[in-house]
Amino acid sequence: MTKVQRLLIYLVLVVLSIPALLPLTWMVSTSLKSDKQVFATEGKAAPTVSIKSLVPSPVQWKNYPSAMRTVPFQTYLRNTVLLCLITVFGVVLSSAIVAYGFARCQFVGKSIFFVAMISTMAVPPQVTMVPIFALFKALGWYGTYLPLTVPSFFGAPFYIFLLTQFFRKLPDDMSEAARLDGSNEWGIFTKVILPLSRPALATCAIFQFMGTWNDFLGPLLYLNNPSSYTVAYGLQQFLSKNGGQWTLLMAGATVFTLPMIVLFFFAQKTFIQGIATTGAKS
């Protein structure tokens, strides 16, 4: 591929990414404006959207500390990070154990159980929302983090499928060598399979971190104490109480989005490697 061809491909990709970047650009731009810049003044027509209108002048950096003071953002952030760490650990560990059983162990009905597990991915979450809520409330878990964390320790069908495909591609030689040395299945799993599966495990961890970070429905259903709110739910509460302060809301939304952007850029190589190496076994 010549340099000209590569340049043309990059230009096409940049053009195609503009529609996806516009909402993000507008959010960051609004977070750095004053109210007079955001809303049209009385008696004047609303300003047209242009590149010039997206550039705040002057830049209002004070919107960010003001937004952080409007809601207990540090509390929301601490709660969200705690939930992310617990769910990532639980779902990666449990999904890897189940996936190892499907990929490496032989037992009666393995194919049937695997198909049944995969079939649950087709069930909309809205179908099971009410009975699961009734179950957690009967257990006395309503108003706690247990409904948001405990299910992660029982595996997730998508991650189980992803890891199963990866485990099946790993060569059997190292496992057989460890088995001849007297290692049991748990030793093979922890000392041989897991070290070789870091890209796939990292991919599952990134997916789960992003899912927990962006989760709004779970905290909405199960959390009733403002001191236990997450960032996603806290922003909704900010909107309901201060709906007209769009500059502060966009500042909070920018801070909420920033960790996901940083995480993707730092973990992009591992993420792509994990996805690329989890195809079906040839």
C-alpha atoms as one frame of an Amber mdcrd trajectory, in Angstrom:
protein
   0.000   0.000   0.000   1.448   3.333  -1.088   1.533   6.454   1.058  -1.091
   8.106  -1.141  -3.489   5.191  -0.725  -2.950   5.156   3.026  -3.531   8.922
   3.183  -6.795   8.556   1.255  -7.960   5.816   3.634  -7.196   8.009   6.646
  -9.075  10.931   5.071 -12.130   8.754   4.440 -12.028   7.485   8.021 -11.771
  11.020   9.377 -14.766  12.150   7.302 -16.826   9.138   8.424 -15.970   9.817
  12.077 -17.224  13.426  12.002 -20.932  12.557  12.654 -19.903  10.479  15.680
 -17.593  13.198  17.021 -20.045  16.095  16.683 -22.120  15.283  19.812 -18.936
  14.871  21.858 -17.550  18.125  20.470 -20.791  19.958  21.235 -20.804  18.570
  24.794 -17.239  19.712  25.517 -17.868  23.070  23.830 -21.013  23.698  25.885
 -19.209  22.774  29.101 -16.750  25.644  28.494 -19.324  28.328  27.672 -21.338
  30.763  29.733 -25.135  30.740  29.790 -25.202  33.784  27.485 -23.187  31.883
  24.884 -25.434  28.828  25.061 -28.850  30.523  24.919 -29.936  33.132  22.411
 -30.537  36.548  23.934 -34.088  37.833  24.133 -35.356  39.410  20.925 -32.646
  37.876  18.753 -32.713  34.854  16.541 -31.039  31.702  17.754 -27.453  31.463
  16.481 -26.736  29.016  13.698 -24.533  26.048  14.407 -21.101  26.572  12.900
 -17.481  25.867  13.679 -17.189  29.358  15.134 -20.191  28.799  17.409 -18.551
  25.656  18.799 -15.538  27.615  20.024 -16.231  29.126  23.464 -15.104  32.716
  23.894 -14.073  33.305  26.580 -13.460  29.816  27.949 -15.318  29.224  31.206
 -13.097  26.769  33.089 -15.010  27.566  36.286 -17.916  25.415  35.045 -16.057
  22.250  36.016 -15.417  23.013  39.703 -18.930  24.483  39.916 -20.409  21.263
  38.537 -18.372  19.192  40.990 -19.743  21.275  43.868 -23.345  21.123  42.680
 -23.555  17.367  43.307 -21.398  15.145  45.539 -19.386  14.031  42.539 -16.542
  12.557  44.568 -19.003  10.286  46.383 -20.610   9.214  43.110 -17.185   8.599
  41.589 -16.037   6.510  44.547 -19.210   4.412  44.411 -18.880   3.874  40.667
 -15.221   2.858  40.823 -15.990   0.431  43.656 -18.783  -1.193  41.667 -16.581
  -1.386  38.570 -13.744  -3.113  40.431 -16.039  -5.660  42.111 -17.996  -6.534
  38.965 -14.879  -6.742  36.781 -13.192  -9.127  39.207 -16.320 -11.229  39.660
 -17.366 -11.532  36.034 -13.879 -12.200  34.656 -13.110 -14.870  37.268 -16.448
 -16.668  37.070 -16.716 -16.470  33.277 -13.172 -17.792  32.848 -13.900 -20.796
  35.092 -17.089 -21.680  33.217 -15.422 -21.110  29.838 -12.557 -23.431  30.781
 -15.060 -26.160  31.568 -16.763 -25.766  28.195 -13.498 -25.538  26.261 -11.236
 -28.075  27.977 -13.299 -30.489  30.067 -15.396 -33.393  28.852 -18.737 -34.112
  30.501 -22.149 -35.413  29.503 -24.383 -32.811  27.870 -21.654 -30.215  27.383
 -22.932 -29.128  23.979 -26.514 -28.895  25.244 -25.493 -26.763  28.231 -23.346
 -24.538  26.010 -26.182 -23.949  23.535 -28.588 -23.254  26.401 -26.145 -20.764
  27.877 -25.681 -19.019  24.542 -29.462 -18.917  24.037 -29.881 -16.752  27.128
 -28.111 -13.943  25.248 -31.200 -13.655  23.038 -33.525 -12.984  25.995 -34.205
  -9.224  26.346 -33.340  -7.922  29.813 -36.789  -6.330  30.037 -38.320  -9.824
  30.153 -36.463 -10.804  33.327 -36.369  -7.376  34.959 -39.520  -7.769  37.072
 -38.903 -11.312  38.430 -35.256 -10.515  39.195 -36.288  -7.345  41.019 -38.882
  -9.323  43.000 -36.246 -11.930  43.881 -33.703  -9.385  45.119 -36.342  -7.523
  47.103 -37.498 -10.779  48.729 -33.879 -11.449  49.709 -33.707  -8.040  51.385
 -31.116  -6.727  48.959 -33.089  -3.699  47.789 -31.246  -0.485  48.575 -27.831
  -2.181  48.645 -25.081  -2.890  46.126 -25.706  -6.652  46.256 -28.082  -6.775
  43.236 -25.444  -4.898  41.221 -22.449  -7.019  42.263 -23.475 -10.561  43.225
 -24.758 -11.575  39.727 -21.320 -10.809  38.288 -19.857 -13.727  40.260 -22.067
 -16.178  38.347 -20.627 -15.493  34.903 -21.934 -13.624  31.876 -22.964 -15.516
  28.712 -21.171 -13.167  26.313 -17.864 -13.336  28.191 -18.184 -17.107  28.625
 -18.657 -17.481  24.882 -15.744 -15.147  24.146 -13.361 -16.939  26.499 -14.506
 -20.385  25.405 -13.579 -19.572  21.825 -10.189 -18.284  22.974  -9.447 -21.289
  25.209 -10.249 -23.669  22.360  -7.579 -22.061  20.208  -4.815 -22.561  22.761
  -2.528 -25.541  22.049  -3.027 -28.664  24.172   0.704 -29.424  24.485   1.320
 -27.244  27.545  -1.784 -28.538  29.298  -0.784 -32.141  28.652   2.732 -31.455
  29.905   1.360 -29.963  33.105  -1.003 -32.900  33.506   1.903 -35.351  33.147
   3.755 -33.417  35.863   0.880 -34.173  38.209  -1.061 -30.930  37.941  -4.840
 -31.090  38.299  -7.383 -29.159  36.226  -7.381 -26.190  38.610  -3.591 -25.983
  38.445  -3.664 -26.138  34.646  -6.321 -23.436  34.584  -4.510 -21.030  36.915
  -0.886 -21.673  35.916  -1.159 -22.433  32.192  -4.408 -21.178  30.670  -4.893
 -17.861  32.480  -1.350 -16.520  31.800  -1.847 -17.297  28.097  -5.266 -15.619
  28.042  -4.397 -12.109  29.179  -5.617 -10.370  25.987  -9.014 -12.096  26.128
  -9.342 -11.517  29.878  -8.407  -7.860  29.425 -11.053  -7.516  26.716 -13.736
  -8.922  29.020 -12.545  -6.643  31.817 -12.759  -3.568  29.571 -16.247  -4.489
  28.367 -17.460  -5.043  31.919 -15.840  -1.858  33.233 -17.533   0.177  30.527
 -20.864  -1.550  31.108 -20.794  -0.928  34.861 -19.542   2.645  34.456 -22.355
   3.505  32.034 -25.052   1.508  33.830 -28.042   3.664  34.662 -30.909   1.181
  34.922 -29.358  -0.947  37.684 -28.782   1.933  40.152 -32.180   3.367  39.202
 -33.924   0.122  40.190 -32.019  -0.876  43.311 -30.476   2.221  44.919 -32.610
   4.567  47.040 -29.958   6.332  49.120 -28.337   9.430  47.553 -25.041   8.590
  49.273 -24.847   5.344  47.285 -25.644   6.766  43.826 -23.284   6.213  40.910
 -22.086   8.885  38.501 -24.547   7.911  35.753 -27.506   8.049  38.125 -26.144
  11.150  39.841 -26.109  13.060  36.558 -29.769  12.219  36.073 -30.503  13.562
  39.531 -28.579  16.710  38.649 -30.700  17.099  35.508 -33.961  16.697  37.405
 -32.976  19.351  39.982 -30.980  21.776  37.815 -32.312  21.112  34.327 -31.672
  24.649  33.084 -27.955  24.738  33.931 -26.755  23.118  30.718 -23.190  24.361
  31.027 -22.756  22.641  34.388 -24.549  19.514  33.172 -22.270  19.246  30.145
 -19.246  19.775  32.376 -20.369  16.873  34.553 -21.081  14.730  31.487 -17.610
  15.505  30.114 -15.970  14.418  33.357 -18.144  11.292  33.289 -17.084  10.455
  29.714 -13.374  11.231  30.098 -12.370   7.993  31.930 -13.890   5.875  29.149
 -11.928   7.761  26.494  -8.683   7.469  28.445  -9.310   3.770  29.117  -9.889
   3.032  25.439  -6.748   4.834  24.295  -4.541   3.101  26.855  -6.113  -0.339
  26.332  -6.781  -0.081  22.589  -4.020  -2.476  21.555  -4.974  -5.105  24.129
  -8.659  -4.682  23.322  -8.187  -5.214  19.583  -5.816  -8.125  20.174  -8.327
  -9.833  22.441 -11.158  -9.450  19.936  -8.988 -10.623  17.023  -7.854 -13.772
  18.819 -11.250 -15.041  19.975 -12.506 -16.380  16.652 -13.799 -19.861  16.108
 -11.334 -22.717  16.195 -10.200 -23.796  12.756
